[in-house]
Amino acid sequence: MAEAAADAGRAPNLRLFFALWPDAATRAGLHARARALHSECGGRAMRRDTIHLTLAFLGETPVRQVERLRAVAAGVQGEGFALDLDRVGSWHRNRILWTGPSMVPPALAALAQDLEGRLRADGCALEARAFSPHVTLVRNAHAAPREAQLAPLRWTVGSFVLVASELSAAGAHYRTIGRWPLKRRG
């Protein structure tokens, strides 16, 4: 009974992260790559509507902090860029297959660093590991992919988003709760 009263008194939380969200054409190309990797290595290909590149994972966050996070994001200075996804790889420990760039564009590194710095200055607890830009394509893979030269999949990035991950029996559903444009290169 006391446990239920304590739960009722807690503010509701959202599972949040900042990300790059692909446009429809890029998402289709990434999903095709996910299906090919799934055919080769097994596991569970990511659904087309969930494919993204995480910039900063916040985890369980009180709803009351969303407006503050929007203000932090609005202060981020960034420039749009092209991201060439020309590698695939795997993390054996958690059986993830991913795609990423062999060369990280300076504008992506600067965006991630600016966002992380502002979030930390605002008191957000972030993971200590270094930023490693990748797009998860397959979970629970049975094998690592063969090494092969990939034709780059070019993603023109013009904004970043704040996303809420909502879990259900059908899996994760992502809801965009804020979007911020990046300056056009010129």
Accessible surface in RSA format (square Angstrom, percent):
REM  Atomic radii and reference values for relative SASA: ProtOr
REM  Chains: A
REM  Algorithm: Lee & Richards
REM  Probe-radius: 1.40
REM  Slices: 20
REM RES _ NUM      All-atoms   Total-Side   Main-Chain    Non-polar    All polar
REM                ABS   REL    ABS   REL    ABS   REL    ABS   REL    ABS   REL
RES MET A   1   204.38 105.8 158.24 104.7  46.14 109.9 131.21 111.6  73.16  96.9
RES ALA A   2    85.64  78.7  69.68 107.5  15.95  36.3  76.75 108.1   8.89  23.6
RES GLU A   3   140.18  80.5 132.21 100.0   7.97  19.0  48.55  93.9  91.63  74.8
RES ALA A   4    64.18  59.0  52.75  81.4  11.43  26.0  58.64  82.6   5.55  14.7
RES ALA A   5    68.02  62.5  50.64  78.1  17.38  39.5  58.24  82.0   9.78  25.9
RES ALA A   6    54.23  49.9  38.17  58.9  16.06  36.5  50.06  70.5   4.18  11.1
RES ASP A   7    75.00  52.5  62.13  61.8  12.87  30.4  25.62  60.3  49.38  49.3
RES ALA A   8    88.13  81.0  49.31  76.1  38.82  88.3  62.13  87.5  26.01  68.9
RES GLY A   9    69.05  85.2   0.00   N/A  69.05  85.2  36.69 100.7  32.37  72.5
RES ARG A  10   163.68  68.7 144.82  73.8  18.86  44.9  59.72  81.6 103.96  63.0
RES ALA A  11    40.74  37.5  20.21  31.2  20.53  46.7  26.22  36.9  14.53  38.5
RES PRO A  12    96.49  70.3  85.30  77.8  11.19  40.7  96.49  79.7   0.00   0.0
RES ASN A  13    77.13  53.2  50.72  49.0  26.40  63.6   6.42  15.5  70.70  68.3
RES LEU A  14    33.33  18.6  30.67  21.9   2.66   6.7  33.33  23.4   0.00   0.0
RES ARG A  15    90.76  38.1  87.67  44.7   3.09   7.4   6.61   9.0  84.15  51.0
RES LEU A  16     0.00   0.0   0.00   0.0   0.00   0.0   0.00   0.0   0.00   0.0
RES PHE A  17     7.73   3.9   7.73   4.8   0.00   0.0   7.73   4.7   0.00   0.0
RES PHE A  18     0.00   0.0   0.00   0.0   0.00   0.0   0.00   0.0   0.00   0.0
RES ALA A  19     0.00   0.0   0.00   0.0   0.00   0.0   0.00   0.0   0.00   0.0
RES LEU A  20     0.26   0.1   0.26   0.2   0.00   0.0   0.26   0.2   0.00   0.0
RES TRP A  21    43.16  17.3  27.37  13.2  15.79  37.1  14.15   7.5  29.01  47.1
RES PRO A  22     2.96   2.2   0.00   0.0   2.96  10.8   0.00   0.0   2.96  18.4
RES ASP A  23    72.93  51.1  59.80  59.5  13.14  31.1  51.82 122.0  21.11  21.1
RES ALA A  24    68.63  63.1  58.91  90.9   9.72  22.1  59.58  83.9   9.06  24.0
RES ALA A  25    82.08  75.5  62.97  97.2  19.11  43.5  71.48 100.7  10.60  28.1
RES THR A  26     8.45   6.0   5.80   5.9   2.65   6.3   2.57   3.5   5.87   8.9
RES ARG A  27    53.13  22.3  53.13  27.1   0.00   0.0   2.20   3.0  50.93  30.9
RES ALA A  28    38.31  35.2  34.44  53.1   3.87   8.8  35.01  49.3   3.29   8.7
RES GLY A  29    24.36  30.0   0.00   N/A  24.36  30.0  18.80  51.6   5.56  12.5
RES LEU A  30     0.00   0.0   0.00   0.0   0.00   0.0   0.00   0.0   0.00   0.0
RES HIS A  31    28.07  15.3  28.07  19.5   0.00   0.0  18.52  19.1   9.55  11.1
RES ALA A  32    44.56  41.0  38.93  60.1   5.63  12.8  39.43  55.5   5.13  13.6
RES ARG A  33    34.72  14.6  28.85  14.7   5.88  14.0  14.99  20.5  19.73  12.0
RES ALA A  34     0.00   0.0   0.00   0.0   0.00   0.0   0.00   0.0   0.00   0.0
RES ARG A  35   117.88  49.5 116.51  59.4   1.37   3.3  53.19  72.7  64.69  39.2
RES ALA A  36    63.83  58.7  50.39  77.8  13.44  30.6  58.45  82.3   5.38  14.3
RES LEU A  37     9.97   5.6   9.97   7.1   0.00   0.0   9.97   7.0   0.00   0.0
RES HIS A  38    73.52  40.2  71.13  49.4   2.39   6.1  42.90  44.2  30.62  35.6
RES SER A  39    98.38  83.1  60.63  80.9  37.75  87.0  38.96  83.0  59.43  83.3
RES GLU A  40    66.60  38.2  30.89  23.4  35.71  85.0  24.41  47.2  42.19  34.4
RES CYS A  41     4.22   3.2   0.49   0.5   3.74   8.8   3.74   9.5   0.49   0.5
RES GLY A  42    19.55  24.1   0.00   N/A  19.55  24.1  16.28  44.7   3.27   7.3
RES GLY A  43    21.33  26.3   0.00   N/A  21.33  26.3   5.18  14.2  16.14  36.2
RES ARG A  44   124.41  52.2 121.31  61.8   3.11   7.4  67.01  91.6  57.41  34.8
RES ALA A  45    26.47  24.3  13.42  20.7  13.05  29.7  13.42  18.9  13.05  34.6
RES MET A  46    12.68   6.6  12.13   8.0   0.55   1.3  12.16  10.3   0.52   0.7
RES ARG A  47   100.85  42.3  95.53  48.7   5.32  12.7  71.43  97.6  29.42  17.8
RES ARG A  48   105.74  44.4 102.95  52.5   2.79   6.6  39.61  54.1  66.12  40.1
RES ASP A  49    76.54  53.6  66.78  66.5   9.76  23.1  42.01  98.9  34.53  34.4
RES THR A  50     4.13   2.9   3.76   3.8   0.37   0.9   3.21   4.3   0.91   1.4
RES ILE A  51     1.09   0.6   0.00   0.0   1.09   2.6   1.03   0.7   0.06   0.2
RES HIS A  52    26.53  14.5  22.20  15.4   4.34  11.1  12.91  13.3  13.63  15.9
RES LEU A  53     0.12   0.1   0.12   0.1   0.00   0.0   0.12   0.1   0.00   0.0
RES THR A  54    47.69  33.9  36.73  37.2  10.97  26.1  23.35  31.4  24.34  36.8
RES LEU A  55    14.46   8.1   0.00   0.0  14.46  36.3   0.27   0.2  14.19  38.2
RES ALA A  56    10.00   9.2   2.80   4.3   7.19  16.4  10.00  14.1   0.00   0.0
RES PHE A  57    69.86  35.0  61.11  37.9   8.75  22.8  61.11  37.0   8.75  25.0
RES LEU A  58    24.18  13.5   4.97   3.6  19.21  48.3   6.06   4.3  18.13  48.8
RES GLY A  59     8.19  10.1   0.00   N/A   8.19  10.1   8.19  22.5   0.00   0.0
RES GLU A  60   110.51  63.4  82.80  62.6  27.71  66.0  50.58  97.8  59.93  48.9
RES THR A  61    10.40   7.4   9.63   9.8   0.77   1.8   7.13   9.6   3.26   4.9
RES PRO A  62    29.40  21.4  29.40  26.8   0.00   0.0  29.40  24.3   0.00   0.0
RES VAL A  63    60.87  40.1  57.16  51.7   3.70   8.9  57.16  49.7   3.70  10.0
RES ARG A  64   167.97  70.5 133.70  68.2  34.27  81.6  76.52 104.6  91.45  55.4
RES GLN A  65    42.35  23.7  41.61  30.4   0.74   1.8   4.00   8.5  38.35  29.1
RES VAL A  66    13.66   9.0  13.66  12.4   0.00   0.0  13.66  11.9   0.00   0.0
RES GLU A  67   118.90  68.3 113.32  85.7   5.58  13.3  66.03 127.7  52.87  43.2
RES ARG A  68    99.80  41.9  92.65  47.2   7.15  17.0  58.04  79.3  41.76  25.3
RES LEU A  69     0.77   0.4   0.77   0.5   0.00   0.0   0.77   0.5   0.00   0.0
RES ARG A  70    81.79  34.3  80.54  41.1   1.25   3.0  20.75  28.4  61.04  37.0
RES ALA A  71    68.18  62.7  49.83  76.9  18.35  41.7  57.17  80.5  11.01  29.2
RES VAL A  72    20.27  13.3  12.44  11.3   7.83  18.9  20.03  17.4   0.23   0.6
RES ALA A  73     0.97   0.9   0.00   0.0   0.97   2.2   0.00   0.0   0.97   2.6
RES ALA A  74    67.63  62.2  41.00  63.3  26.63  60.6  43.32  61.0  24.31  64.4
RES GLY A  75    24.03  29.6   0.00   N/A  24.03  29.6  22.50  61.7   1.53   3.4
RES VAL A  76    15.57  10.2   0.00   0.0  15.57  37.5   0.00   0.0  15.57  42.2
RES GLN A  77   102.47  57.3  92.31  67.5  10.16  24.2  44.73  95.2  57.74  43.8
RES GLY A  78    14.33  17.7   0.00   N/A  14.33  17.7  10.22  28.0   4.11   9.2
RES GLU A  79    81.41  46.7  78.74  59.6   2.68   6.4  15.10  29.2  66.32  54.1
RES GLY A  80     7.22   8.9   0.00   N/A   7.22   8.9   7.22  19.8   0.00   0.0
RES PHE A  81     5.45   2.7   3.76   2.3   1.69   4.4   4.02   2.4   1.44   4.1
RES ALA A  82    20.10  18.5   9.89  15.3  10.21  23.2   9.89  13.9  10.21  27.0
RES LEU A  83     0.00   0.0   0.00   0.0   0.00   0.0   0.00   0.0   0.00   0.0
RES ASP A  84    45.66  32.0  41.89  41.7   3.77   8.9  13.58  31.9  32.09  32.0
RES LEU A  85     0.00   0.0   0.00   0.0   0.00   0.0   0.00   0.0   0.00   0.0
RES ASP A  86    36.38  25.5  27.62  27.5   8.76  20.7   3.89   9.1  32.49  32.4
RES ARG A  87   107.50  45.1 103.21  52.6   4.29  10.2  25.74  35.2  81.76  49.6
RES VAL A  88    32.33  21.3  11.07  10.0  21.26  51.2  11.07   9.6  21.26  57.7
RES GLY A  89    13.13  16.2   0.00   N/A  13.13  16.2  13.12  36.0   0.01   0.0
RES SER A  90    26.50  22.4   8.14  10.9  18.36  42.3   2.96   6.3  23.54  33.0
RES TRP A  91    88.39  35.5  85.64  41.5   2.75   6.5  64.30  34.3  24.08  39.1
RES HIS A  92   136.93  74.8 120.00  83.4  16.93  43.3  81.18  83.7  55.75  64.9
RES ARG A  93   211.20  88.7 173.85  88.6  37.35  88.9  90.00 123.0 121.20  73.5
RES ASN A  94    69.57  48.0  53.17  51.4  16.40  39.5  29.82  71.8  39.74  38.4
RES ARG A  95   108.39  45.5 103.96  53.0   4.43  10.5  44.71  61.1  63.68  38.6
RES ILE A  96    10.56   6.0  10.56   7.9   0.00   0.0  10.56   7.6   0.00   0.0
RES LEU A  97     1.33   0.7   1.33   1.0   0.00   0.0   1.33   0.9   0.00   0.0
RES TRP A  98    23.16   9.3  23.16  11.2   0.00   0.0  23.16  12.3   0.00   0.0
RES THR A  99     0.00   0.0   0.00   0.0   0.00   0.0   0.00   0.0   0.00   0.0
RES GLY A 100     0.38   0.5   0.00   N/A   0.38   0.5   0.38   1.0   0.00   0.0
RES PRO A 101     6.85   5.0   1.70   1.6   5.15  18.7   1.70   1.4   5.15  32.0
RES SER A 102    64.61  54.6  36.63  48.9  27.98  64.5  26.52  56.5  38.09  53.4
RES MET A 103   158.80  82.2 147.17  97.4  11.63  27.7 115.55  98.2  43.25  57.3
RES VAL A 104    64.51  42.5  42.57  38.5  21.95  52.9  42.57  37.0  21.95  59.5
RES PRO A 105    22.18  16.2  15.89  14.5   6.30  22.9  22.18  18.3   0.00   0.0
RES PRO A 106   115.90  84.5 107.13  97.7   8.77  31.9 113.11  93.4   2.79  17.3
RES ALA A 107    21.79  20.0  12.41  19.2   9.38  21.3  19.21  27.0   2.59   6.9
RES LEU A 108     0.00   0.0   0.00   0.0   0.00   0.0   0.00   0.0   0.00   0.0
RES ALA A 109    46.89  43.1  42.41  65.4   4.49  10.2  43.70  61.5   3.20   8.5
RES ALA A 110    55.65  51.2  49.09  75.8   6.55  14.9  52.86  74.4   2.79   7.4
RES LEU A 111     0.33   0.2   0.01   0.0   0.33   0.8   0.01   0.0   0.33   0.9
RES ALA A 112     6.36   5.9   4.03   6.2   2.33   5.3   4.38   6.2   1.98   5.3
RES GLN A 113   136.77  76.5 130.26  95.2   6.51  15.5  42.47  90.4  94.30  71.5
RES ASP A 114    36.08  25.3  27.00  26.9   9.07  21.5  21.50  50.6  14.57  14.5
RES LEU A 115     0.43   0.2   0.43   0.3   0.00   0.0   0.43   0.3   0.00   0.0
RES GLU A 116    63.84  36.7  63.70  48.2   0.14   0.3  15.10  29.2  48.74  39.8
RES GLY A 117    39.11  48.2   0.00   N/A  39.11  48.2  33.75  92.6   5.36  12.0
RES ARG A 118    89.59  37.6  83.29  42.5   6.29  15.0  23.25  31.8  66.34  40.2
RES LEU A 119     0.00   0.0   0.00   0.0   0.00   0.0   0.00   0.0   0.00   0.0
RES ARG A 120    98.41  41.3  82.56  42.1  15.85  37.7  48.00  65.6  50.41  30.6
RES ALA A 121    94.88  87.2  49.35  76.2  45.53 103.6  62.95  88.6  31.93  84.6
RES ASP A 122    45.10  31.6  25.82  25.7  19.28  45.6  10.57  24.9  34.53  34.4
RES GLY A 123    64.40  79.4   0.00   N/A  64.40  79.4  34.17  93.8  30.24  67.7
RES CYS A 124    21.56  16.3   8.62   9.6  12.94  30.4   8.81  22.3  12.75  13.7
RES ALA A 125    95.76  88.1  68.26 105.3  27.50  62.6  76.18 107.3  19.58  51.9
RES LEU A 126    26.52  14.8   8.12   5.8  18.40  46.3  10.89   7.6  15.64  42.1
RES GLU A 127    89.69  51.5  71.38  54.0  18.31  43.6  40.66  78.6  49.03  40.0
RES ALA A 128   106.50  97.9  69.19 106.8  37.32  84.9  72.83 102.6  33.67  89.2
RES ARG A 129   172.01  72.2 145.29  74.1  26.72  63.6  69.85  95.5 102.16  61.9
RES ALA A 130    89.73  82.5  64.93 100.2  24.80  56.4  75.57 106.4  14.16  37.5
RES PHE A 131    66.68  33.4  33.95  21.0  32.73  85.2  41.49  25.2  25.19  72.1
RES SER A 132    64.33  54.4  53.95  72.0  10.38  23.9  32.15  68.5  32.18  45.1
RES PRO A 133    16.49  12.0  10.12   9.2   6.37  23.2  10.53   8.7   5.95  37.0
RES HIS A 134    46.78  25.6  43.81  30.5   2.97   7.6  29.00  29.9  17.78  20.7
RES VAL A 135     0.00   0.0   0.00   0.0   0.00   0.0   0.00   0.0   0.00   0.0
RES THR A 136    22.89  16.3  18.88  19.1   4.02   9.6   8.15  10.9  14.74  22.3
RES LEU A 137     0.00   0.0   0.00   0.0   0.00   0.0   0.00   0.0   0.00   0.0
RES VAL A 138     0.00   0.0   0.00   0.0   0.00   0.0   0.00   0.0   0.00   0.0
RES ARG A 139    83.62  35.1  83.62  42.6   0.00   0.0  15.29  20.9  68.33  41.4
RES ASN A 140    72.98  50.3  72.45  70.0   0.53   1.3  12.85  30.9  60.13  58.1
RES ALA A 141     6.56   6.0   2.13   3.3   4.43  10.1   2.13   3.0   4.43  11.7
RES HIS A 142   142.85  78.1 105.71  73.5  37.14  95.0  77.81  80.2  65.04  75.7
RES ALA A 143    55.80  51.3  41.53  64.1  14.27  32.5  54.90  77.3   0.89   2.4
RES ALA A 144    48.11  44.2  26.15  40.4  21.97  50.0  27.17  38.3  20.94  55.5
RES PRO A 145    18.35  13.4   6.06   5.5  12.29  44.7   6.06   5.0  12.29  76.4
RES ARG A 146   177.75  74.6 164.90  84.1  12.85  30.6  77.97 106.6  99.79  60.5
RES GLU A 147   176.85 101.5 144.18 109.1  32.67  77.8  62.02 120.0 114.82  93.7
RES ALA A 148    71.57  65.8  42.01  64.8  29.56  67.2  54.05  76.1  17.52  46.4
RES GLN A 149   177.42  99.2 143.15 104.6  34.28  81.6  61.45 130.8 115.98  88.0
RES LEU A 150    39.75  22.1  35.44  25.4   4.31  10.8  36.77  25.8   2.98   8.0
RES ALA A 151    80.82  74.3  64.10  98.9  16.72  38.0  69.93  98.5  10.89  28.8
RES PRO A 152    83.04  60.5  61.92  56.4  21.11  76.8  61.92  51.1  21.11 131.2
RES LEU A 153    37.08  20.7  35.82  25.6   1.26   3.2  37.08  26.0   0.00   0.0
RES ARG A 154   146.10  61.3 126.92  64.7  19.18  45.7  48.53  66.3  97.57  59.1
RES TRP A 155     3.67   1.5   3.67   1.8   0.00   0.0   0.19   0.1   3.48   5.6
RES THR A 156    95.24  67.7  82.37  83.5  12.88  30.7  60.45  81.2  34.79  52.6
RES VAL A 157     4.86   3.2   1.87   1.7   2.99   7.2   3.20   2.8   1.67   4.5
RES GLY A 158    43.52  53.7   0.00   N/A  43.52  53.7  29.35  80.5  14.18  31.8
RES SER A 159    22.51  19.0  18.79  25.1   3.73   8.6   7.86  16.7  14.66  20.5
RES PHE A 160     1.75   0.9   1.63   1.0   0.12   0.3   1.75   1.1   0.00   0.0
RES VAL A 161     0.04   0.0   0.04   0.0   0.00   0.0   0.04   0.0   0.00   0.0
RES LEU A 162     0.00   0.0   0.00   0.0   0.00   0.0   0.00   0.0   0.00   0.0
RES VAL A 163     0.09   0.1   0.09   0.1   0.00   0.0   0.09   0.1   0.00   0.0
RES ALA A 164     0.02   0.0   0.02   0.0   0.00   0.0   0.02   0.0   0.00   0.0
RES SER A 165    12.45  10.5   6.01   8.0   6.43  14.8   2.57   5.5   9.88  13.8
RES GLU A 166    59.63  34.2  55.05  41.6   4.59  10.9  35.31  68.3  24.32  19.9
RES LEU A 167   131.16  73.0  97.41  69.7  33.75  84.8  97.59  68.5  33.57  90.3
RES SER A 168    73.41  62.0  47.39  63.3  26.01  59.9  52.96 112.8  20.45  28.7
RES ALA A 169   121.15 111.4  70.01 108.0  51.13 116.3  82.95 116.8  38.19 101.2
RES ALA A 170    95.24  87.6  60.14  92.8  35.10  79.8  73.17 103.0  22.06  58.4
RES GLY A 171    30.45  37.6   0.00   N/A  30.45  37.6  28.70  78.8   1.75   3.9
RES ALA A 172    23.86  21.9  17.82  27.5   6.04  13.7  17.92  25.2   5.94  15.7
RES HIS A 173    95.30  52.1  95.30  66.2   0.00   0.0  66.37  68.4  28.93  33.7
RES TYR A 174    39.39  18.4  19.47  11.1  19.92  51.8   1.59   1.2  37.80  46.6
RES ARG A 175    97.99  41.1  94.43  48.1   3.55   8.5  51.30  70.1  46.69  28.3
RES THR A 176    60.89  43.3  35.44  35.9  25.45  60.7  23.79  32.0  37.10  56.1
RES ILE A 177    19.57  11.1   9.37   7.0  10.20  24.6  17.02  12.3   2.55   6.9
RES GLY A 178    11.39  14.0   0.00   N/A  11.39  14.0  10.45  28.7   0.94   2.1
RES ARG A 179   126.67  53.2 101.54  51.8  25.13  59.8  49.92  68.2  76.75  46.5
RES TRP A 180    33.58  13.5  33.58  16.3   0.00   0.0  21.44  11.4  12.14  19.7
RES PRO A 181   112.33  81.9  94.13  85.8  18.20  66.1  94.37  77.9  17.96 111.6
RES LEU A 182    12.63   7.0   1.38   1.0  11.25  28.3   2.79   2.0   9.84  26.5
RES LYS A 183   125.53  61.2 115.81  71.1   9.72  23.1  83.22  74.9  42.31  45.1
RES ARG A 184   226.00  94.9 199.30 101.6  26.70  63.6  76.05 103.9 149.95  90.9
RES ARG A 185   141.16  59.3 113.71  58.0  27.45  65.4  34.38  47.0 106.78  64.7
RES GLY A 186   125.15 154.3   0.00   N/A 125.15 154.3  62.46 171.4  62.70 140.4
END  Absolute sums over single chains surface
CHAIN  1 A    10480.6       8079.2       2401.4       5777.5       4703.2
END  Absolute sums over all chains
TOTAL         10480.6       8079.2       2401.4       5777.5       4703.2
